[in-house]
């Protein structure tokens, strides 16, 4: 399944994306520089468009993310350090 990863412009927009995409079982991650990423797996073009629509309707719209990347889903589960770690 393809995975969409959104780089949030701010931690607040990252948390908003994570909450808004809850029906897609998102993953929330931060890197060493404090950048926030929200990833979801999508099974169809329709789901991809739904994710895009949700993102556009958030406060800030297109300004709430700095990048949008679609990739093939990982072949193995993410390590625990890449999960949401309970902090959202």
C-alpha positions as CSV (number, residue, x, y, z in Angstrom):
1,X,0.0,0.0,0.0
2,X,1.3,3.5,-0.8
3,X,2.2,5.7,2.1
4,X,1.7,9.5,2.2
5,X,4.1,11.4,4.5
6,X,3.4,15.0,5.2
7,X,6.0,17.3,6.7
8,X,4.2,19.7,9.0
9,X,5.2,23.4,8.9
10,X,4.9,23.7,12.7
11,X,4.4,21.2,15.6
12,X,0.9,22.6,15.9
13,X,0.0,21.8,12.3
14,X,1.6,18.3,12.8
15,X,-0.7,17.6,15.7
16,X,-3.7,19.0,13.8
17,X,-2.9,16.7,10.8
18,X,-2.5,13.7,13.1
19,X,-5.9,14.3,14.7
20,X,-7.7,15.1,11.4
21,X,-6.3,11.9,9.8
22,X,-7.2,9.6,12.7
23,X,-9.4,7.5,10.6
24,X,-6.3,6.5,8.5
25,X,-4.4,5.4,11.6
26,X,-1.6,7.9,11.2
27,X,2.0,7.7,12.5
28,X,3.5,10.8,14.1
29,X,7.3,11.3,14.1
30,X,9.8,14.1,14.7
31,X,13.4,14.2,13.5
32,X,16.5,15.5,15.3
33,X,15.8,19.0,14.1
34,X,12.3,19.1,15.5
35,X,10.5,18.7,12.2
36,X,7.2,16.9,12.4
37,X,6.0,14.2,10.0
38,X,2.6,12.5,9.8
39,X,2.3,9.4,7.7
40,X,-0.7,7.4,6.6
41,X,-1.2,4.3,4.4
42,X,-3.7,4.7,1.6
43,X,-5.3,1.8,-0.3
44,X,-6.7,3.7,-3.3
45,X,-6.6,6.9,-5.2
46,X,-9.9,7.8,-3.5
47,X,-8.2,7.6,0.0
48,X,-5.3,9.6,-1.3
49,X,-7.7,12.3,-2.4
50,X,-9.5,12.2,1.0
51,X,-6.2,12.8,2.8
52,X,-5.5,15.7,0.5
53,X,-9.0,17.1,1.1
54,X,-8.6,16.8,4.9
55,X,-5.2,18.6,4.7
56,X,-6.7,21.4,2.6
57,X,-9.5,22.0,5.1
58,X,-7.3,22.4,8.1
59,X,-6.5,25.8,9.4
60,X,-3.7,27.1,7.2
61,X,-4.6,24.8,4.3
62,X,-1.6,24.3,2.0
63,X,0.5,26.4,4.4
64,X,0.1,23.8,7.1
65,X,2.6,21.4,5.4
66,X,6.0,21.9,3.8
67,X,6.1,18.7,1.8
68,X,3.9,15.9,0.6
69,X,5.5,12.6,-0.4
70,X,3.9,9.4,-1.6
71,X,6.0,6.2,-1.3
72,X,5.5,2.5,-1.3
73,X,4.8,1.2,2.2
74,X,7.7,-0.2,4.1
75,X,8.1,-4.0,3.7
76,X,8.8,-4.3,7.5
77,X,7.2,-2.6,10.4
78,X,8.7,0.6,11.6
79,X,10.9,0.4,14.6
80,X,9.4,1.7,17.9
81,X,11.5,4.8,17.7
82,X,9.6,5.8,14.5
83,X,6.2,5.5,16.0
84,X,4.2,8.2,17.7
85,X,5.8,7.5,21.1
86,X,2.6,8.6,22.7
87,X,3.4,12.2,22.2
88,X,1.0,14.1,20.0
